[in-house]
């Protein structure tokens, strides 16, 4: 079966529609520091509003351990959503209690309500299917239809993602539909040359992606903390840099497999090595195969790819027709170690083809470094979900909407 989309729900005028978004935005002192996920939800919300639906938005934020916690309240998100929509957005201070029920009753055609954080209720993420279903039934009682548009959670069996979709007439929103279209191009019909750029801290987080993509890509560029396991697998010393010793044999297997398949795995030729982790840390640029020859010796800590590597990676990216990037090249939050990530991001804006920023830390990095969302072909809203899709895993939140690989 094909993914059920909004059109399958028929006329929505006057109907109450529960909309599952992913509004899990970063907050600092109660203020949103990156509203990308809120803005990504606007397409489906506006479609429902313009259709005259009574929109009930639900989402999680952070990990509040199944109990109310003011620092994880969705109140700032409701306020930001109101600003972006240019219209009032109501907010209920609970999820399925009296405040929510009262707020739902007050909805009018084309109005929007945000319920409090789903994860203030332990049943939302319970491993007990009966508990999840009970919570989903309480949510379902508020609505006539359900639209799932939180791509960042479709890899999770959670009450508002999985069980709720089976209790009401349900469909995917436009954000999920667009995410799937892009990810399908990456896995089934990429224009070549096809380059994948992987970074982030751990190889173990990307094992499935590497294994699934090796038969499909032309070039694999490796940066971030995970690169030190690759360098160590080649016999190089990496000082105090992040190293997953238990993954060395796996990485050697990937290197051998890539060579047999004719896939180029490109590793850094130089590394920014610091004396410690910190914004004020002394640092030097070292050849990637001589990290311990830095002034810091065996205590040296690799925190970014070097400038030579940044230029080389950028050239590889610009030469490609399809590029997928997941994971920063270094500790981009510290300016001294942000240049590698900046070089990769800039190159992605210059791709003559499809460039995809794979959500999570990569999306946060490009915004933190001053890049506009529309500078790229696509910025995914779901880091973990995107990776699991590319690994070939089943995604329960999509399957319940009719999608099959």
Secondary structure, DSSP 8 states (H G I E B T S, - for coil): ----BGGGG---TT-EEEEE------EETTEES--HHHHHTHHHHHHHHHTT-EEEEE---S--TTS--GGG-SHHHHHHHHHHHTS-EEE-SSSSSHHHHHHHHT--TT-EEE---GGGSGGGG-S-HHHHHHHHHHHHTT-SEEEE--GGGTTS--IIIIIHHHHSEEEE-HHHHHHHHHHHHHHT---SSEEEEE-SS-GGGTHHHHHHHTTT-SEEEE-STTHHHHHHHTT---TTS---GGGHHHHHHHHHHHHHHT-EEEE-SEEEEESSSSTT--EEEEEGGGGGGSTTGGG-EEEEE-HHHHHHHHHHHHH-SEEEEES-SS-TTSGGG-HHHHHHHHHHTT-SSEEEE-SHHHHHHHHHTT--GGGSSEE-S-HHHHHHHHTT---HHHHTTT---
